[in-house]
Amino acid sequence: MNNTLSTSLGKSTSSKTIRLPDFSGPHLAKRYASERRFRILGISSVGAAGIILLILLSSIVSKGYSAFWLHKVELNITFSSEVLNPDGGAVEEVKLKEANYLALIHNALKQKFPAAIGNRCKIRMLYGIISPKADLVLRNMVLSNPSLVGTTKTVSLKLSDDLDNLSKGFINRDLPESDRRVKDLQIDWYDQLKSEGHIHSVFNTDFFTTGDSRDPEEAGIYSALIGSILTLTITLLISFPVGVMAAVYLEEFAPNNRFIDFIEVNINNLAAVPSIVFGLLGLAVFLNFFGLPRSAPLVGGLVLALMTLPTIIIAARSALKAVSPSIREAALGLGASPLQVVTHHVLPMAMPGILTGTIIGMAQALGETAPLLMIGMVAFIVDIPQTFTDPATVMSIQVYIWADSPERAFVERTSAGIMVLLSFLVLMNAVAILLRKRFERRC
């Protein structure tokens, strides 16, 4: 019997071979080589992404940095009383407002280049040296100081967009005259003014202090910037409290049933809905049904709030889940009510994650264009909006309008607008990081 048992054990041992891991040198070298390859692939992926980002930023900056300065020409302007006050008598503010200030600029140009007088084509080219809106500078000067009437003063006026592009090197002088917007005679006049020291470059403060314009040299981002601030204010005031309260209810108080599951699934689905769908919703509900004003920051803020709500709810729920259950149990054990547990303990500890998600959602809303196009915020807006119901546009729409314009000078305005928009996005993300660190220390 013993012989039989030993024979069966020997058979079973021989039929099942136990293989131990191979710790030999070649096998370990193969594993280490595989790990090195994986590490190299990861580093290469990060490097490729960084290079693409660097190329994108370099392209934007190289095209947009020139928009932050412009060129002006100094002219001796004679504030002739015959032009400003042709009827004679006392100088009145009403007359000064309606005076022909362009005639003063034209007279100064003809006095500087008398050879153009008598030739209609040359006169037209001569007048094209100066920006069409330069007369507003003279008008504001005279209205603020009526004593200028009858005097002569050296005034710096903006060059036209074509001459400004020539100054920045965007127009090739070597091309045939028929292939460029600036004529040979205009180049000769420009060279004469530059050799005499009458042309100089200055920082383009108007880009940050004026609204949009049909003339590229006069276009600015101030109206779009104020419109973005008003729109995001409405978005934050609606989406943040509603989103946080919805997240608190779903995570802390909602029962486990099919209806709550249905709500959670739809919130996750809304986060993936194309943004233009929210624009169609705003067009149908806020404009057509409720009759709210078109192109207003109020409507834009409501639309962006609907779009941002799912992002804030999901981020807030994730932050609430990250709070340790022992915090809740300890507070309940000390006699706190469920509402006190949430408001006094859970919500403060989850606030860093909630604020981070909120600011990221607001940064996403700042760059949105499609939903705002549907509610009319693509309109050409020059005036600065003062209230939430005034017509306005936003930075992303302003960039879209400039990108669609045919003038060469709007290319640099488009890139400059993108640079400003990216700066605000970086600033918002920096604020999110700072708030997160500050609340983490407090908690």
C-alpha positions as CSV (number, residue, x, y, z in Angstrom):
1,M,0.0,0.0,0.0
2,N,2.8,2.4,0.8
3,N,4.5,1.6,-2.5
4,T,1.2,2.4,-4.3
5,L,0.9,5.8,-2.5
6,S,4.4,6.8,-3.2
7,T,4.0,5.8,-6.8
8,S,0.8,7.9,-7.2
9,L,2.5,10.9,-5.6
10,G,5.5,10.6,-7.9
11,K,3.2,10.5,-10.8
12,S,1.2,13.6,-9.7
13,T,4.4,15.5,-9.1
14,S,5.9,14.6,-12.4
15,S,2.7,15.5,-14.3
16,K,2.5,19.1,-12.7
17,T,5.7,21.1,-13.2
18,I,6.0,24.1,-11.0
19,R,7.7,27.0,-12.8
20,L,9.4,29.6,-10.8
21,P,10.0,33.2,-12.1
22,D,13.1,33.6,-14.2
23,F,15.4,36.0,-12.4
24,S,18.3,35.5,-14.7
25,G,20.2,38.3,-16.2
26,P,18.7,38.4,-19.7
27,H,15.2,38.4,-18.4
28,L,15.8,41.4,-16.1
29,A,17.6,43.2,-18.9
30,K,14.5,42.8,-21.1
31,R,12.2,44.1,-18.3
32,Y,14.4,47.1,-17.7
33,A,14.7,47.8,-21.5
34,S,10.9,47.7,-21.7
35,E,10.6,50.1,-18.8
36,R,13.1,52.5,-20.4
37,R,11.1,52.4,-23.7
38,F,7.9,53.3,-21.9
39,R,9.6,56.1,-20.1
40,I,11.0,57.5,-23.3
41,L,7.6,57.3,-25.0
42,G,6.1,59.3,-22.1
43,I,8.8,61.9,-22.1
44,S,8.4,62.2,-25.9
45,S,4.7,62.7,-25.6
46,V,5.1,65.5,-23.1
47,G,7.8,67.0,-25.2
48,A,5.7,66.9,-28.4
49,A,2.8,68.5,-26.6
50,G,5.1,71.2,-25.3
51,I,6.6,71.9,-28.7
52,I,3.1,72.2,-30.3
53,L,2.1,74.6,-27.5
54,L,5.3,76.6,-28.0
55,I,4.7,76.8,-31.8
56,L,1.1,77.9,-31.2
57,L,2.1,80.6,-28.7
58,S,5.0,81.8,-30.9
59,S,2.7,82.1,-33.9
60,I,0.2,84.2,-31.9
61,V,2.8,86.4,-30.3
62,S,4.7,87.0,-33.5
63,K,1.5,88.2,-35.3
64,G,0.0,90.1,-32.4
65,Y,2.8,91.9,-30.5
66,S,2.9,94.7,-33.1
67,A,-0.7,95.7,-32.3
68,F,0.5,97.1,-29.0
69,W,2.2,100.0,-30.7
70,L,1.3,102.3,-33.6
71,H,2.9,105.1,-35.6
72,K,1.9,108.7,-35.6
73,V,2.9,111.7,-37.7
74,E,3.4,115.2,-36.5
75,L,1.7,117.9,-38.5
76,N,1.5,121.7,-38.0
77,I,-2.3,122.2,-37.7
78,T,-3.7,125.7,-38.2
79,F,-7.0,125.9,-36.3
80,S,-8.3,128.4,-38.8
81,S,-11.3,130.5,-37.6
82,E,-12.6,130.5,-41.2
83,V,-13.0,126.8,-41.0
84,L,-14.1,126.4,-37.4
85,N,-16.2,129.5,-37.2
86,P,-17.1,130.4,-40.8
87,D,-20.1,132.6,-39.9
88,G,-18.0,134.8,-37.6
89,G,-19.1,136.2,-34.3
90,A,-18.5,134.6,-31.0
91,V,-17.1,131.1,-30.8
92,E,-19.9,128.8,-29.6
93,E,-19.6,125.2,-28.5
94,V,-22.4,124.2,-30.9
95,K,-20.4,125.6,-33.9
96,L,-17.2,123.9,-32.7
97,K,-18.9,120.5,-32.4
98,E,-20.2,120.7,-36.0
99,A,-17.0,122.2,-37.6
100,N,-15.1,120.4,-40.4
101,Y,-11.9,119.3,-38.6
102,L,-10.9,117.1,-41.5
103,A,-10.4,120.3,-43.5
104,L,-7.8,121.4,-41.0
105,I,-5.8,118.1,-41.6
106,H,-6.2,118.4,-45.3
107,N,-4.9,121.9,-45.3
108,A,-1.9,120.9,-43.3
109,L,-1.1,118.0,-45.7
110,K,-1.5,120.2,-48.8
111,Q,0.8,122.8,-47.1
112,K,3.4,120.1,-46.4
113,F,3.2,118.6,-50.0
114,P,2.0,121.4,-52.3
115,A,3.0,119.3,-55.4
116,A,-0.2,117.2,-54.9
117,I,-2.5,120.2,-55.3
118,G,-4.5,120.2,-58.5
119,N,-4.3,116.5,-59.1
120,R,-7.4,114.7,-57.8
121,C,-5.7,111.3,-57.7
122,K,-2.7,112.6,-55.8
123,I,-4.9,114.5,-53.4
124,R,-6.8,111.3,-52.6
125,M,-3.6,109.5,-51.9
126,L,-2.3,112.3,-49.8
127,Y,-5.5,112.3,-47.6
128,G,-5.0,108.5,-47.3
129,I,-1.9,109.0,-45.2
130,I,-3.8,110.0,-42.1
131,S,-6.4,107.8,-40.2
132,P,-10.0,108.8,-41.2
133,K,-10.9,109.3,-37.6
134,A,-8.0,111.7,-36.8
135,D,-10.4,114.6,-36.9
136,L,-11.9,113.5,-33.6
137,V,-8.5,114.3,-31.9
138,L,-8.7,117.8,-33.2
139,R,-12.3,118.1,-32.2
140,N,-11.7,117.0,-28.6
141,M,-8.7,119.4,-28.4
142,V,-10.7,122.4,-29.5
143,L,-13.8,121.5,-27.3
144,S,-11.5,121.2,-24.3
145,N,-9.6,124.4,-25.1
146,P,-11.5,126.8,-27.4
147,S,-8.7,129.3,-27.2
148,L,-6.9,127.1,-29.9
149,V,-9.0,128.7,-32.6
150,G,-6.8,131.0,-34.7
151,T,-3.6,129.4,-33.6
152,T,-1.1,126.9,-35.1
153,K,0.0,123.8,-33.1
154,T,2.0,120.7,-33.8
155,V,-0.3,117.7,-33.3
156,S,0.5,114.0,-33.5
157,L,-2.1,112.1,-35.6
158,K,-2.4,108.4,-36.3
159,L,-1.2,107.1,-39.7
160,S,-3.7,105.1,-41.7
161,D,-3.6,101.3,-41.4
162,D,-1.8,100.9,-44.7
163,L,1.0,103.4,-43.7
164,D,1.2,101.8,-40.3
165,N,1.7,98.4,-41.8
166,L,4.4,99.9,-44.0
167,S,6.1,101.3,-40.9
168,K,6.0,97.8,-39.3
169,G,7.4,96.1,-42.3
170,F,4.2,94.2,-43.3
171,I,4.1,95.7,-46.7
172,N,6.9,94.8,-49.1
173,R,8.3,97.9,-50.9
174,D,9.9,95.7,-53.6
175,L,6.6,94.5,-55.0
176,P,5.1,96.2,-58.0
177,E,2.9,99.1,-57.2
178,S,-0.2,97.2,-58.5
179,D,0.4,94.4,-56.0
180,R,0.4,96.5,-52.8
181,R,-2.1,98.9,-51.2
182,V,0.5,101.7,-50.7
183,K,1.4,103.6,-53.8
184,D,4.9,104.8,-54.7
185,L,4.0,108.4,-54.2
186,Q,2.7,107.6,-50.7
187,I,6.0,105.8,-49.9
188,D,7.9,108.9,-51.0
189,W,5.9,111.1,-48.8
190,Y,6.3,108.7,-45.9
191,D,10.1,108.5,-46.4
192,Q,10.2,112.3,-46.4
193,L,8.2,112.7,-43.2
194,K,10.4,110.0,-41.5
195,S,13.7,111.5,-42.6
196,E,12.5,114.8,-41.1
197,G,11.7,113.1,-37.8
198,H,7.9,113.6,-38.0
199,I,7.0,109.9,-37.7
200,H,7.4,108.1,-34.4
201,S,6.0,105.0,-32.7
202,V,4.1,105.1,-29.5
203,F,2.4,102.5,-27.2
204,N,-1.1,101.9,-28.4
205,T,-3.1,102.8,-25.3
206,D,-6.3,103.2,-27.4
207,F,-6.2,99.4,-27.9
208,F,-7.2,99.1,-24.2
209,T,-9.3,102.2,-23.8
210,T,-11.6,102.3,-26.9
211,G,-14.2,100.1,-28.4
212,D,-14.4,98.4,-31.8
213,S,-14.1,100.4,-35.1
214,R,-14.3,99.7,-38.8
215,D,-10.8,101.3,-39.1
216,P,-8.1,98.9,-37.7
217,E,-5.9,101.6,-36.3
218,E,-8.8,102.8,-34.1
219,A,-10.1,99.4,-33.0
220,G,-9.8,98.5,-29.3
221,I,-11.0,95.8,-26.8
222,Y,-12.3,97.9,-24.0
223,S,-16.0,97.5,-24.9
224,A,-15.5,93.7,-25.3
225,L,-13.6,93.5,-22.1
226,I,-16.4,95.3,-20.1
227,G,-18.9,93.0,-21.8
228,S,-17.0,89.9,-20.8
229,I,-16.9,91.1,-17.2
230,L,-20.6,91.8,-17.1
231,T,-21.4,88.5,-18.7
232,L,-19.2,86.5,-16.4
233,T,-20.6,88.3,-13.4
234,I,-24.1,87.1,-14.3
235,T,-22.7,83.6,-15.0
236,L,-21.0,83.4,-11.6
237,L,-23.9,84.7,-9.6
238,I,-26.2,82.1,-11.0
239,S,-24.1,79.0,-11.6
240,F,-22.0,79.0,-8.4
241,P,-24.8,79.0,-5.7
242,V,-27.1,76.8,-7.8
243,G,-24.4,74.3,-8.7
244,V,-23.0,74.0,-5.1
245,M,-26.5,73.6,-3.6
246,A,-27.4,70.9,-6.2
247,A,-24.1,69.1,-5.5
248,V,-24.7,69.2,-1.8
249,Y,-28.2,67.8,-2.1
250,L,-27.3,65.0,-4.5
251,E,-24.2,64.0,-2.5
252,E,-25.4,64.4,1.1
253,F,-29.2,64.4,1.3
254,A,-30.7,62.8,-1.8
255,P,-32.2,59.3,-1.4
256,N,-31.0,56.4,-3.6
257,N,-33.8,55.9,-6.1
258,R,-34.3,55.8,-9.8
259,F,-35.3,59.5,-10.1
260,I,-32.0,60.6,-8.5
261,D,-30.1,58.2,-10.7
262,F,-31.9,59.7,-13.7
263,I,-30.9,63.3,-12.6
264,E,-27.3,62.3,-12.1
265,V,-27.1,60.6,-15.6
266,N,-28.6,63.7,-17.2
267,I,-26.1,66.1,-15.4
268,N,-23.2,64.0,-16.7
269,N,-24.8,64.1,-20.2
270,L,-25.3,67.8,-20.1
271,A,-21.6,68.3,-19.5
272,A,-20.9,66.8,-22.9
273,V,-23.6,68.6,-24.9
274,P,-22.2,70.9,-27.6
275,S,-22.2,74.5,-26.4
276,I,-24.2,75.8,-29.4
277,V,-27.2,73.8,-28.1
278,F,-27.3,76.1,-25.1
279,G,-27.2,79.0,-27.5
280,L,-30.3,77.7,-29.3
281,L,-31.9,77.2,-25.9
282,G,-31.2,80.8,-24.9
283,L,-32.5,82.0,-28.3
284,A,-35.8,80.1,-27.9
285,V,-36.4,80.7,-24.2
286,F,-34.7,83.9,-23.1
287,L,-35.2,86.0,-26.3
288,N,-38.3,84.6,-28.0
289,F,-40.3,83.5,-25.0
290,F,-39.3,85.9,-22.2
291,G,-38.4,88.8,-24.5
292,L,-35.2,89.7,-22.9
293,P,-33.0,92.3,-24.8
294,R,-30.8,90.9,-27.6
295,S,-27.0,91.1,-27.4
296,A,-27.2,91.9,-23.6
297,P,-24.8,90.5,-21.0
298,L,-27.8,89.4,-19.0
299,V,-28.8,86.9,-21.7
300,G,-25.3,85.9,-22.3
301,G,-24.7,85.3,-18.6
302,L,-27.8,83.1,-18.4
303,V,-26.8,81.0,-21.3
304,L,-23.2,80.5,-20.1
305,A,-24.6,79.7,-16.6
306,L,-26.7,76.9,-18.0
307,M,-23.6,75.6,-19.8
308,T,-21.3,75.9,-16.8
309,L,-23.7,74.3,-14.2
310,P,-22.9,70.7,-15.0
311,T,-19.2,71.3,-14.7
312,I,-19.6,73.0,-11.3
313,I,-21.9,70.3,-10.0
314,I,-19.6,67.5,-11.1
315,A,-16.5,69.2,-9.6
316,A,-18.4,70.0,-6.4
317,R,-19.6,66.4,-6.0
318,S,-16.1,65.1,-6.5
319,A,-14.8,67.5,-3.8
320,L,-17.5,66.5,-1.4
321,K,-16.8,62.8,-1.9
322,A,-13.1,63.4,-1.2
323,V,-14.0,64.5,2.4
324,S,-13.3,61.6,4.8
325,P,-16.4,59.9,6.2
326,S,-14.8,60.0,9.6
327,I,-15.4,63.8,9.7
328,R,-19.2,63.2,9.2
329,E,-19.3,60.5,11.7
330,A,-17.4,62.5,14.4
331,A,-19.7,65.5,13.9
332,L,-22.8,63.4,14.1
333,G,-21.4,61.6,17.2
334,L,-21.0,65.0,18.9
335,G,-24.7,65.8,18.3
336,A,-24.5,67.9,15.2
337,S,-27.5,67.8,12.8
338,P,-26.9,66.7,9.2
339,L,-27.2,70.3,8.0
340,Q,-24.6,71.4,10.6
341,V,-22.3,68.6,9.5
342,V,-22.4,69.8,5.9
343,T,-22.2,73.5,6.5
344,H,-19.7,73.5,9.4
345,H,-17.4,70.7,8.4
346,V,-17.9,69.0,5.0
347,L,-18.4,72.1,2.8
348,P,-15.5,74.1,4.2
349,M,-13.1,71.1,3.6
350,A,-14.5,70.6,0.1
351,M,-14.3,74.3,-0.8
352,P,-10.8,74.2,-2.4
353,G,-12.0,71.6,-4.9
354,I,-15.3,73.5,-5.5
355,L,-13.6,76.8,-6.1
356,T,-11.1,75.1,-8.5
357,G,-13.9,73.5,-10.5
358,T,-15.9,76.8,-10.5
359,I,-13.0,78.9,-11.8
360,I,-12.1,76.3,-14.5
361,G,-15.8,76.4,-15.6
362,M,-15.7,80.2,-15.7
363,A,-12.5,80.1,-17.7
364,Q,-14.3,77.8,-20.2
365,A,-17.2,80.2,-20.3
366,L,-14.9,83.1,-21.0
367,G,-13.6,81.5,-24.2
368,E,-17.0,80.3,-25.5
369,T,-18.2,81.8,-28.8
370,A,-20.9,79.5,-30.3
371,P,-23.7,80.0,-27.8
372,L,-23.2,83.8,-27.7
373,L,-23.4,83.9,-31.5
374,M,-26.9,82.5,-31.4
375,I,-28.2,85.3,-29.0
376,G,-26.8,88.1,-31.1
377,M,-23.7,89.1,-29.3
378,V,-21.9,89.1,-32.6
379,A,-23.2,92.6,-33.3
380,F,-20.8,95.5,-34.0
381,I,-20.6,97.3,-30.7
382,V,-18.7,100.6,-30.3
383,D,-20.2,102.1,-27.2
384,I,-19.1,100.8,-23.8
385,P,-21.9,98.9,-22.0
386,Q,-22.9,100.4,-18.7
387,T,-25.5,98.0,-17.4
388,F,-26.4,94.3,-17.8
389,T,-29.1,95.1,-20.4
390,D,-27.0,97.3,-22.7
391,P,-25.9,95.9,-26.1
392,A,-22.5,94.3,-25.7
393,T,-20.0,91.8,-27.0
394,V,-17.3,89.7,-25.4
395,M,-13.6,89.0,-26.0
396,S,-14.1,85.8,-27.8
397,I,-16.7,87.3,-30.2
398,Q,-14.5,90.3,-30.7
399,V,-11.6,88.1,-31.8
400,Y,-14.0,86.3,-34.1
401,I,-15.2,89.6,-35.7
402,W,-11.6,90.8,-36.3
403,A,-10.6,87.4,-37.7
404,D,-13.4,87.7,-40.3
405,S,-12.4,91.2,-41.4
406,P,-10.5,91.5,-44.7
407,E,-8.0,94.3,-43.7
408,R,-4.4,93.2,-43.1
409,A,-4.2,95.3,-39.9
410,F,-7.0,93.3,-38.3
411,V,-4.7,90.2,-38.3
412,E,-2.5,91.7,-35.6
413,R,-5.5,92.9,-33.8
414,T,-6.9,89.3,-33.8
415,S,-3.7,87.9,-32.4
416,A,-3.4,90.7,-29.8
417,G,-7.0,90.0,-28.7
418,I,-6.1,86.3,-28.3
419,M,-3.0,87.2,-26.2
420,V,-5.2,89.3,-23.9
421,L,-7.8,86.5,-23.7
422,L,-5.1,83.9,-22.8
423,S,-3.7,86.3,-20.2
424,F,-7.1,86.4,-18.5
425,L,-7.3,82.6,-18.6
426,V,-3.9,82.2,-17.1
427,L,-4.8,84.7,-14.4
428,M,-8.0,82.9,-13.6
429,N,-6.2,79.5,-13.3
430,A,-3.6,81.2,-11.1
431,V,-6.3,82.5,-8.8
432,A,-7.8,79.0,-8.6
433,I,-4.4,77.6,-7.5
434,L,-3.9,80.3,-4.9
435,L,-7.5,79.9,-3.5
436,R,-7.0,76.2,-3.3
437,K,-3.7,76.4,-1.4
438,R,-5.2,79.1,1.0
439,F,-8.3,77.0,1.9
440,E,-6.2,73.8,2.3
441,R,-4.0,75.6,4.9
442,R,-7.1,76.9,6.7
443,C,-8.7,73.5,6.8
